Amino acid sequence: MISNQILQSTIEGLKGITRAELAVIDVDGKVLASTFKETINYHEAAAGFTQSPADSQEISGYQFFKVYDELQIEYILVVQGTNEDSFTFGKLAAFQIQNLLIAYKERFDKDNFIKNLLLDNLLLVDIYTRSQKLRIEVEARRIVIIAETPSAKELNVLDSVRAQYKARTGDFITAVDEKGIIIVRELSANESYEEVDKAAHQIREVVSKLSGRSCHVSYGTIVGEIREISRSYKEAKMALDVGRIFFDERDVIAYSALGIGRLIYQLPIPLCKMFIKEIFDGRSPDEFDEETLMTINKFFENSLNVSETSRQLYIHRNTLVYRLDKLQKTTGLDLRVFEDAITFKIALMVVKYMRYMQEID
């Protein structure tokens, strides 16, 4: 449960205090961490010690101590020396590793609980029962932030992010797959979405630096009860997907900022195809030339303002009017009319969504 790296760091720290040589082995005698310079074969000694009812034993100039996970032997601590000091150091070191094991087990239990909570795998009664058992506050303001990574497992980004935010004891940082890191962030009473957005940008910078690649971050809405965390997670997950389709220029996207893209994302593809066929009579906006598409996008950016659009495109106003008239003859939609402009805008977004779904299939 505890990584060998943590065990190694722990016994090196203990050696620095006690000056004793220590090793941690498993029940089969395999060395997990050691400060000994020479390689020692513990297989036979470990086999005999695990069968012994004693919790500590002196074997061939070494002190052996059992470290339990509940009633099961998890580790064996080996200390060089047979004098009273070696025994005392060994008892202290075994006690330290025992407590470390308990702490890591509790963190594992919490992590497992949060994962099941995010994925809606728990009954309502289990949520409150386990929250109480794990000493997790039920009524607290929280929000879910997702940081997309190339491969959280491969790059070991998850552990690094946990270490980066270890001071925030109320937060939970986990992952349910290799595509991203999930931060369940606890908020104080006066923290608003403005602070959440700043935190999301900071997380993006941290993850990008750790992974060496740019990443996208999304977040859901603030919830007040632990049972609502899964809703905030689903919102953040949708924001990540929708943002990738319609707001790919943004590194951080909020669920509340998805607008009509959120509705389009939930439409079935057959309905989208039917809509495009009705609007464009079998044609697709993809068939428009680059000049026409640039004109349309710039016209929308300028809130259907003909004068400002023509100025930004460096063309005469009459040239823009000509292009809009030509588009009207082709599609039957006049972008200078608000309702037609809305229809056209939605159609462009639907086509973008359909293209994205085709690419991921």
N, C-alpha and C positions, 0 to 999 in steps of 0.2 A: 504493500500500500504506500509506504514511504519510498521515494526514489532513492537509488543508491547514491546519487549525488548529494542528497540531503543528509543521508547517513554518514557519508564521508566527511562532509562539512562539520557535522555534529561531533564526531569522535576526534577530529583534528582540533576542534575548539576545546574539547575536554582534555586532550593531551596537552594543549597549551597551558591549561590551568593546573593539571595534576602531574604533568611530565611522565605519565604512565603510557605504555604502549598498549593500544587496544585494537580489537577487530570485531566486526559484526558478521556472523555467519548464519546460514539458514539451518534447518534441522538435518539436512543431508551433509552439512559440513562445507558447503560452497561459500566462498568469501564474497561478501557483499560490499564491505568497506573495511579498510585496514590502515593502520599507521606503521605496521611492521615493515622493515626494509626487505627482510627475507620472506620467501614463500613457504608457508607451513601447511602441511596436510592435516586437516581437521576431521576428515571423514570418519575414522574409527572412533576418535574421542567423542564426536558429536553423536554418533549412533548409540554409544554407551550412556552418554549423559541424558539424552532424551528419554531413555528407558528408566532412568533413575527417578525415584520420587522426590529427590532433593532439588531445591531451587538454585543451589550453588554447590560447586564442587571443585576441588583442586585436582588437576590432572597434569602430570608430567611438567611441573613447574609453571603452570598457568592456572588462573582462576576462571571458571566457567559459570555464567549466570543466565538463567532463563528469563526471557521477556515475553509476556503473555499478551495475546489478543483475546480478551475475556478468559476462557479456560483453555484456549489452544496456544501451544508454544509457537510464537511468530518468529522470534530471533533468538540467537544465543550470543551473548557478549563474552568475549575472551579478553582477559587482562594478564599481561606478563607479570610474573612474580608470585610469591607464596606468602609474603609477610602480611602483617595486619593492615598496613597502609594500602597495599594492593587490593585487599579484600574490601576495605572502606571505599576506595576509589571505584571499584567495580560495582558496589552496591549503589553508589551515587549515579554512576553512568547508566546502569540498568534502569534506575528510577527515571532518569532524564529521558531515555529512549522510550520507556513505557508511556510517559506523559506525552511525548511527541507522537507516539502511535495513536493515543486517544484523541489528540487534537486533530490529527490528519483524518482519522476515522469520522470524527464529527463533521469536518469540512466536507468529506466525501458524502456523508449522509445528507448534508445541506445541499450540496451540489446536485445530488441525485433527486432530491425533493424539488428543487427549482426546475430542473429539466422536465420532470413529470408534470409540474405545474404549468410550465410554458406550453407543453404539448397536450394539455387537457386530459391527462391520463389518471387524474385523481377524482374520487368522489368528494362532494362538498364536505361531508363529515370528516373524511381523511385529511383534507386540507387544514382544517382547524385543529384536529388532534395532533398531527405531525408538526404543525407550526408551534404549538405549545411545547411539545416534547423537545424540539430543536431550538427553543427560545428565540423564535423569529416573531417580530412584532406583526400582528395581524392588521391593525388599522394604522397604516402609514402611507404617506403620499409617495408613489413610485412611478417610474416611467421606464419603458424598455427601449434601449438603444442598440442597434445592430451595426457592427462594423464588418463590411465585406472584405474578405481576404482571399488571396490566391489559393492558399491551403494552410489553414490555421495549425493543423497537426504537423505538417511537414516543416514549417518554419518555426515551430514552437512559440508562436506569437502569443498564444493563450496564457502560458505561464509568465511570460514577460509582462503582459498587460496586467495580470494579477499582481505581480510584484510592484508595478508602477503605481497601482491604486490601492495598495494594501492598507494605507492609512484610513481609507473610507470603509470603516467596518460594517456599515449598514448596506453596502452594495454587494451584489452577487454577480460574479463574472464567470460565464460558462460557455459551452458550445454544444449544439445538438447535432451538428454535422461539421464537415471540414471546410465549409464555404464561408463561415463567418463567426465572429465572436459576439456574444450577447451580454449586454450589461444591463442588469436590473438595478437602476439607480434610485436610491432613496433621496427624497427631497425634503428640505425644511419647509416650514409653513409659509415663509416669504419668498421661496424660489418659484419663478414663473417660467414660461416657455422661452423667455429671453435668455435666462441662465442655462436652460437645457440646451438651447441652440449653441451657446458658447462652449458648453461641455462637449457637445457632439463634434464641433470643429476641433477641439483640443484632442479628443479621442482619435479623430481622423489623422491628425498630425503624428500622434504617438504610434498608431498602427502602421502608417505609411513609413515612418522612420525605422520601425522594428523589422518590417517585412521587406523594405527596400523597394516597394512598389506603391503606386497610388491606390487608394481605396475609396469606396463610397460608404457613407454612413446615413442611416435613417433612424427616425424615432416615431413612436406612437403618441398616444395621448396620456395625460396624467390620470392615474387611478388612485382611489382612496382606500381600497381593500385588497388584501392579498389574493383573493379569489379572482380579481379582475386583471391580474397581471397577464394572463393568457390573451386577453383582448388587446392589451397594449402591444404584446408581442406580434399578434396577427396583423395589427395596424402597421407596425414597423416593417414587418416582412413585406406587406403589400406596397408600402412606400418605397422599399428598395426595388421591387420589380417594376412598379409603375414609373418610378424615377428613371430607371434604366431605359424605358421606352420613350417617354415624353420629355424628360428633363435631364438628358445625358450630360449636359454641360454643368450641372450642379454636382458638387461633391457631397453636400449634405442636404437631405430632403426630409421634410416633416410630413406626416400623414395628413395634417390639416391643410397642407399646401398643394395637394394633388388635384384639386378642382374636378373638372369633368373627366379627367384622365382616370380617376378612380371608378367612375361609372362604366366607361368604355372597357376597362380592364376586365370587368365582370360579364361582358356580353359574350354569348356563344358565337363561334366563328361563322356558322351558317347564317345567323342573323346579320352579322357584319357584311357578309358577301351579298345578301339580299338588299341591304341598305345601299351599298356602293353601286349595285346594278341599277337600282331605282334612281339614284341621284345622277349618275354619269352615263346611264344608258349603255352599260356594258363596258365602258372605258374606265380607265384608272388614272388618278392624278399623276402616277408614275410616268404616264405617257406624255405629259406636258414637257415642253423644252425647258432648259435651265433658266432662260430669261423670264419665261412666264412664271415659274415657281419662285424665282427671286422677287419678282414684282408682287406676287400674292403675299409672300411672307413679310415683305417690307410694308405692304399696305396694312396688314394685320398689326404689325409692330407699332405702327403710327395711328392706331385706333381709327382706321378708315379715313384718315385725313389725306385728301388728294394733293394739296399743296405741299405738305411736309414730306410726303412720300416721293413726289417728283423731285423735290430739292435734294433729298438724300440719295436718290438714284442718279442724280445729275442728268435728268431728262426734262424736256418741256412738259408742262402740264397737259397739253393736248396729246402728247405721245402716250402719257399714262392713261388718259381717257380712252384713246384708241385701243390700247392693250386690254383695258377693262371691258370695252364694248365687244372686242373680239372674243374674250373669254365668255361673255354673256351669250354670244351666238353659239359657241361650242357647247356650253353646259346648261344654258337656260337660267343661270344664276348671275344676278347683278350684285357684285361685292359692295357696291355703294349703298345697297339696301340692307339694313341691319339683319333681318331675318334670313336673307340669302347668304349673308356673310357668315352668320352663325352655322348655317347648314353646311357651308363649304368648309369651315374650320373643323367642324366635327368629322366631316368626311375625310379630311386629311389625317386627322388623328386616328380614325378607324383603320385607314390604310396602313399607317405606321404600326399600329397594334397587330394587324394581320401579318404584316411582313416579319415582325419580331417573333410571332408565334410559329411561323413557318421555319424560321432559322433555328429555333430551339428544338423543334420536333425531330 
